[in-house]
């Protein structure tokens, strides 16, 4: 979500985060009901690569370049959401869904995740705004380190998935 936040203009954030949630909701439901399943290893690797990709795209955006991801971040958010839903499904399979209440459990899980993501975005934007009230360079102090954090974690996670 931090990667999407660094890539997306504020006026589009709600739609981009919702597209991500819609994507993972679809694959989570399909997987939870046993209609589709992928091995966790490749899914985890692709999730890690998606995080690294977002960091690269955010760096490209800062450099003034453009791409489909930069122009229409909701498309990539929805696609990555589909992928991340497969990862959530693996974790959810470990704890299981209550019998007879699977639909409600999935709905509430996804609504809770959406709310959590939106609260995270609100907290990050609030902090960014507060720093803007100080005489500091927000780009240098906050945005750039956050971008490198996302990229480094994405690269690290990718490497650990490749070598494990």
C-alpha positions as a Markdown table, in Angstrom:
| # | Residue | x | y | z |
|---|---|---|---|---|
| 1 | Unk | 0.0 | 0.0 | 0.0 |
| 2 | Unk | 2.9 | 2.3 | 0.7 |
| 3 | Unk | 4.2 | 1.7 | -2.8 |
| 4 | Unk | 0.8 | 2.6 | -4.3 |
| 5 | Unk | 0.7 | 5.7 | -2.1 |
| 6 | Unk | 4.1 | 6.8 | -3.4 |
| 7 | Unk | 3.0 | 6.2 | -7.0 |
| 8 | Unk | -0.5 | 7.6 | -7.0 |
| 9 | Unk | -1.8 | 11.2 | -7.0 |
| 10 | Unk | -3.8 | 12.0 | -3.9 |
| 11 | Unk | -7.0 | 12.6 | -5.8 |
| 12 | Unk | -6.9 | 9.0 | -7.2 |
| 13 | Unk | -5.8 | 7.2 | -4.0 |
| 14 | Unk | -9.3 | 6.0 | -2.9 |
| 15 | Unk | -9.9 | 4.4 | -6.2 |
| 16 | Unk | -6.5 | 2.9 | -6.5 |
| 17 | Unk | -6.7 | 1.3 | -3.0 |
| 18 | Unk | -10.2 | 0.1 | -3.7 |
| 19 | Unk | -9.1 | -1.4 | -7.0 |
| 20 | Unk | -6.3 | -3.3 | -5.0 |
| 21 | Unk | -8.9 | -4.5 | -2.5 |
| 22 | Unk | -11.3 | -5.6 | -5.3 |
| 23 | Unk | -8.5 | -7.5 | -7.0 |
| 24 | Unk | -7.5 | -9.4 | -3.9 |
| 25 | Unk | -11.1 | -10.0 | -2.9 |
| 26 | Unk | -11.8 | -11.8 | -6.2 |
| 27 | Unk | -8.8 | -14.2 | -6.0 |
| 28 | Unk | -9.2 | -14.7 | -2.3 |
| 29 | Unk | -12.9 | -15.8 | -2.8 |
| 30 | Unk | -12.0 | -18.0 | -5.8 |
| 31 | Unk | -9.2 | -19.7 | -3.8 |
| 32 | Unk | -11.1 | -19.9 | -0.6 |
| 33 | Unk | -14.0 | -21.8 | -2.3 |
| 34 | Unk | -11.5 | -24.2 | -3.9 |
| 35 | Unk | -12.0 | -23.1 | -7.5 |
| 36 | Unk | -8.4 | -22.2 | -8.1 |
| 37 | Unk | -5.1 | -22.7 | -6.4 |
| 38 | Unk | -1.4 | -22.0 | -7.1 |
| 39 | Unk | 1.6 | -23.1 | -5.2 |
| 40 | Unk | 2.7 | -20.6 | -2.5 |
| 41 | Unk | 6.3 | -20.4 | -3.6 |
| 42 | Unk | 5.7 | -18.8 | -7.1 |
| 43 | Unk | 2.9 | -16.6 | -5.6 |
| 44 | Unk | 5.2 | -15.2 | -2.9 |
| 45 | Unk | 7.9 | -14.5 | -5.5 |
| 46 | Unk | 5.5 | -12.6 | -7.7 |
| 47 | Unk | 4.2 | -10.6 | -4.8 |
| 48 | Unk | 7.7 | -9.7 | -3.9 |
| 49 | Unk | 8.4 | -8.7 | -7.5 |
| 50 | Unk | 5.2 | -6.6 | -7.5 |
| 51 | Unk | 6.5 | -4.6 | -4.5 |
| 52 | Unk | 9.9 | -4.0 | -6.2 |
| 53 | Unk | 8.2 | -3.1 | -9.4 |
| 54 | Unk | 6.1 | -0.4 | -7.7 |
| 55 | Unk | 9.3 | 1.1 | -6.2 |
| 56 | Unk | 10.9 | 1.2 | -9.7 |
| 57 | Unk | 7.8 | 2.9 | -11.2 |
| 58 | Unk | 7.7 | 5.5 | -8.4 |
| 59 | Unk | 11.4 | 6.3 | -9.0 |
| 60 | Unk | 10.5 | 6.6 | -12.7 |
| 61 | Unk | 7.6 | 9.0 | -11.8 |
| 62 | Unk | 9.9 | 11.2 | -9.7 |
| 63 | Unk | 12.3 | 11.3 | -12.7 |
| 64 | Unk | 9.5 | 12.8 | -14.8 |
| 65 | Unk | 8.9 | 9.6 | -16.9 |
| 66 | Unk | 5.6 | 8.0 | -17.6 |
| 67 | Unk | 4.1 | 4.6 | -18.2 |
| 68 | Unk | 0.7 | 2.9 | -18.0 |
| 69 | Unk | 1.4 | 2.3 | -14.3 |
| 70 | Unk | 2.0 | 6.0 | -13.7 |
| 71 | Unk | -0.9 | 7.2 | -15.8 |
| 72 | Unk | -3.4 | 4.6 | -14.7 |
| 73 | Unk | -2.3 | 3.3 | -11.3 |
| 74 | Unk | -5.7 | 1.7 | -10.6 |
| 75 | Unk | -5.0 | -0.9 | -13.4 |
| 76 | Unk | -1.8 | -2.1 | -11.8 |
| 77 | Unk | -3.3 | -2.0 | -8.4 |
| 78 | Unk | -6.2 | -4.2 | -9.5 |
| 79 | Unk | -3.8 | -6.7 | -11.2 |
| 80 | Unk | -1.5 | -6.8 | -8.2 |
| 81 | Unk | -4.5 | -7.2 | -5.9 |
| 82 | Unk | -5.4 | -10.3 | -7.8 |
| 83 | Unk | -1.9 | -11.6 | -7.1 |
| 84 | Unk | -1.9 | -10.6 | -3.5 |
| 85 | Unk | -5.3 | -12.2 | -3.0 |
| 86 | Unk | -3.6 | -15.5 | -3.8 |
| 87 | Unk | -1.1 | -14.8 | -1.0 |
| 88 | Unk | -3.9 | -13.9 | 1.4 |
| 89 | Unk | -5.7 | -17.1 | 0.5 |
| 90 | Unk | -2.6 | -19.1 | 1.6 |
| 91 | Unk | -2.6 | -17.4 | 5.0 |
| 92 | Unk | -6.4 | -17.7 | 5.3 |
| 93 | Unk | -6.2 | -21.5 | 4.5 |
| 94 | Unk | -4.0 | -21.9 | 7.5 |
| 95 | Unk | -6.6 | -20.5 | 9.9 |
| 96 | Unk | -9.6 | -21.6 | 8.0 |
| 97 | Unk | -13.1 | -20.1 | 7.5 |
| 98 | Unk | -16.0 | -20.8 | 9.8 |
| 99 | Unk | -18.2 | -23.5 | 8.2 |
| 100 | Unk | -21.5 | -22.1 | 7.0 |
| 101 | Unk | -20.3 | -18.5 | 7.3 |
| 102 | Unk | -17.6 | -18.5 | 4.6 |
| 103 | Unk | -19.2 | -15.6 | 2.6 |
| 104 | Unk | -19.7 | -13.4 | 5.6 |
| 105 | Unk | -16.2 | -14.2 | 6.8 |
| 106 | Unk | -14.7 | -13.2 | 3.5 |
| 107 | Unk | -16.8 | -10.1 | 3.2 |
| 108 | Unk | -15.8 | -8.9 | 6.7 |
| 109 | Unk | -12.1 | -9.8 | 6.1 |
| 110 | Unk | -12.1 | -7.8 | 2.9 |
| 111 | Unk | -13.9 | -4.8 | 4.4 |
| 112 | Unk | -11.6 | -4.8 | 7.4 |
| 113 | Unk | -8.6 | -5.0 | 5.1 |
| 114 | Unk | -9.9 | -2.1 | 3.0 |
| 115 | Unk | -10.6 | 0.0 | 6.2 |
| 116 | Unk | -7.1 | -0.8 | 7.5 |
| 117 | Unk | -5.5 | 0.2 | 4.2 |
| 118 | Unk | -7.5 | 3.5 | 4.1 |
| 119 | Unk | -6.5 | 4.3 | 7.7 |
| 120 | Unk | -2.9 | 3.6 | 6.8 |
| 121 | Unk | -3.1 | 6.0 | 3.8 |
| 122 | Unk | -4.8 | 8.6 | 6.0 |
| 123 | Unk | -2.1 | 8.3 | 8.6 |
| 124 | Unk | 0.7 | 8.6 | 6.0 |
| 125 | Unk | -1.0 | 11.6 | 4.3 |
| 126 | Unk | -1.6 | 13.2 | 7.7 |
| 127 | Unk | 2.1 | 12.8 | 8.6 |
| 128 | Unk | 3.2 | 14.1 | 5.3 |
| 129 | Unk | 0.9 | 17.2 | 5.7 |
| 130 | Unk | 2.2 | 17.8 | 9.2 |
| 131 | Unk | 5.8 | 17.7 | 8.0 |
| 132 | Unk | 4.8 | 20.2 | 5.3 |
| 133 | Unk | 3.9 | 22.7 | 8.0 |
| 134 | Unk | 7.5 | 22.6 | 9.1 |
| 135 | Unk | 10.3 | 24.1 | 7.2 |
| 136 | Unk | 11.6 | 20.8 | 5.9 |
| 137 | Unk | 12.0 | 19.2 | 2.5 |
| 138 | Unk | 9.3 | 16.5 | 2.6 |
| 139 | Unk | 10.5 | 14.9 | -0.5 |
| 140 | Unk | 14.0 | 14.5 | 0.8 |
| 141 | Unk | 13.0 | 13.7 | 4.4 |
| 142 | Unk | 10.0 | 11.4 | 3.9 |
| 143 | Unk | 9.1 | 10.4 | 0.3 |
| 144 | Unk | 12.6 | 9.4 | -0.9 |
| 145 | Unk | 13.4 | 7.3 | 2.2 |
| 146 | Unk | 10.0 | 5.6 | 2.0 |
| 147 | Unk | 10.6 | 4.9 | -1.6 |
| 148 | Unk | 13.9 | 3.3 | -0.9 |
| 149 | Unk | 12.4 | 1.3 | 2.0 |
| 150 | Unk | 9.7 | -0.1 | -0.3 |
| 151 | Unk | 12.3 | -0.9 | -3.0 |
| 152 | Unk | 14.8 | -2.5 | -0.6 |
| 153 | Unk | 12.1 | -4.6 | 1.1 |
| 154 | Unk | 10.8 | -5.7 | -2.3 |
| 155 | Unk | 14.3 | -6.6 | -3.5 |
| 156 | Unk | 15.1 | -8.4 | -0.2 |
| 157 | Unk | 11.8 | -10.3 | -0.2 |
| 158 | Unk | 12.4 | -11.2 | -3.9 |
| 159 | Unk | 15.9 | -12.6 | -3.2 |
| 160 | Unk | 14.7 | -14.6 | -0.2 |
| 161 | Unk | 12.0 | -16.1 | -2.3 |
| 162 | Unk | 14.4 | -17.0 | -5.0 |
| 163 | Unk | 17.0 | -18.6 | -2.7 |
| 164 | Unk | 14.6 | -20.4 | -0.4 |
